[in-house]
Amino acid sequence: MHMSMHIALAEQISTDRPCGIRACHQQLSMAFGSAHEAEHKMMDCLSEALWQAQRNNTMPDETAYLNCLQALASRG
């Protein structure tokens, strides 16, 4: 599961989907000292977005996901 989350984040960052995730990743990488550490923090937001989607039987809410990442960046 852990490695799958890293792979999912790498794909999202490389395609910048959802739009803005690449910039969030760069900001978090600087705030936490490495891309790897940033991804560990980002996994909390990704897992929450996936859990909510599964719970509500919907597509993941990209806006809520990005808001979570941006909040994390502002705390970083």
C-alpha positions in Angstrom: 0.0 0.0 0.0 2.8 2.4 1.0 4.6 2.0 -2.3 1.3 2.3 -4.3 0.7 5.6 -2.7 4.2 6.8 -3.7 3.5 5.6 -7.3 0.1 7.3 -7.3 1.7 10.6 -6.1 4.5 10.4 -8.6 2.0 10.0 -11.4 -0.1 12.9 -10.2 2.9 15.1 -9.9 4.3 14.2 -13.3 0.9 15.0 -15.0 0.0 17.8 -12.6 -3.4 16.2 -12.1 -5.2 17.5 -10.1 -4.0 20.8 -11.5 -1.7 22.4 -8.9 -0.4 19.3 -7.2 3.0 19.8 -8.8 3.4 23.2 -7.2 2.1 21.8 -3.8 4.7 19.1 -4.0 7.5 21.5 -4.7 6.4 23.7 -1.8 6.1 20.8 0.6 9.4 19.4 -0.5 11.1 22.7 0.5 9.1 22.9 3.7 9.9 19.3 4.8 13.4 19.1 3.4 12.9 16.4 0.8 10.5 15.2 -1.9 10.3 11.8 -0.1 9.2 13.4 3.2 6.8 15.6 1.4 5.2 12.6 -0.2 4.8 11.0 3.2 2.9 14.0 4.4 0.8 14.1 1.2 -0.2 10.5 1.7 -2.5 11.6 4.5 -4.4 13.9 2.2 -4.5 11.3 -0.6 -5.7 8.5 1.7 -8.5 10.8 3.1 -9.6 11.7 -0.4 -9.8 8.0 -1.3 -11.5 7.0 1.9 -14.2 9.7 1.4 -14.7 8.7 -2.2 -15.2 5.0 -1.2 -17.4 5.9 1.8 -19.6 8.2 -0.4 -19.4 6.0 -3.5 -18.2 8.9 -5.6 -15.2 10.0 -7.5 -12.4 11.5 -5.3 -13.0 15.2 -4.7 -10.0 16.9 -6.3 -10.9 20.3 -4.7 -11.0 18.9 -1.2 -7.7 17.0 -1.9 -5.9 20.1 -3.1 -7.3 22.1 -0.2 -5.9 19.5 2.2 -2.5 19.7 0.5 -2.5 23.5 0.5 -3.4 23.5 4.2 -0.5 21.1 4.8 1.8 23.5 2.9 0.7 26.5 4.9 1.5 24.6 8.2 4.8 23.2 6.8 
